[in-house]
Amino acid sequence: MKATRLHAFGGPEVLRYEDTPRPVAAPGEVLVKVYAASLNPPDLYLRDGYRALPPEWRPDAVFPLILGTDISGAVAAVGEGVSGFAVGDEVYSMVRFPEAIMTGSGAYAEYVIVPASELALKPAGIGHVEAAGAPMSLLTAWQFLIDLGHEAPNPFQSFTHQPVPLAGKTVVVNGAGGGVGHFAVQLAKWQGARVIAVASGRHEALMRDLGVDQFIDYNQTAAENVVRDADLVIDAVGGTSIDRFLRSIRRGGALFLVNPLGFTSHAEAEELGITVSVTQVRSNGAQLAQAGRLLADGTVKVIVDSTFPLAEAARAHERAAKGNIQGKIVLTVA
């Protein structure tokens, strides 16, 4: 099969489109013929060797490796003991995450092996490009806002993350135009929240189309100066200034951090009576099946920023590096 592989860490130019052996499904696994795969931040971090992390946290990779976690395609073969899926079924998945966060899950390829428990039928009514754009970002928003869905220890904090009731509450989504952000907006609206979207002005029309109650262009207005008494802020951006949103949250409210690196104001949050919580997204086929119903009936839409052929994955990574992405970047597989 063809795949885009990594033989060394570095910039987009290290991605090589080449031949590699087709994998074989073991017991409990499904071989999926990939029609589309999407980019996610961990792809970019792994390609770069996680250079932003302390040296002792960086991967000790075995090359070559294949990046990517999010796929949509069709079942090509099923391993022993697999039920619920048959050859030809159209499916989608986030593959082996976070278990393969340092090694790659193999999604940038014509075929990939997926544990059956991480697979779901592709939602009817949407194409493979849209379906491939959903899994990691949608599951992240789902596990933060709707249902955690697992009992694994939290690598970021000593307590288990707990979603909060959203009906009738004011929810601020920072980074609302991006992959996780645009799903968080839609799930919060679905749950009956009043949603304030914070993003660049480029995303205003999309946010209005998704039904936000208020839009703040961060290039024009500092959201923390105008938002008060929010019940929840979900920050999908990260950085060292995340704590500025503490002044926008009521006592008893919460700040959910998709990327917690840079946040150091836990003592201030405790003094203000604000819960700060983080979780690690995990593969979950059952949750993809649940969320897939919302994709199928149009309640939740997948916004695609751009598409690139698998052979041009380097160009897709270059697009990602430019930032200001609206929705997801997707690779198409012939």
Secondary structure by P-SEA (a helix, b strand, c coil): cccccccccccccccccbbbbbbbbcccbbbbbcccccccaaaaaaaaccccccccccccccccbbbbcbbbbbbcccccccccccccccccccccccccccccccccccbbbbcccccccccccccaaaaaaccaaaaaaaaaccccccccccccccbbbbbcccccbbbbbcccccaaaaaaaaaaaaaccbbbbbccccaaaaaaaacccccccccccccccccccccbbbbcccccccccccccccccbbbbbcccccccaaaaaaaaccccbbbbbbbbaaaaaaaaaaaaaccbbbbbcccccccaaaaaaaaaaacccccbbbbbcc
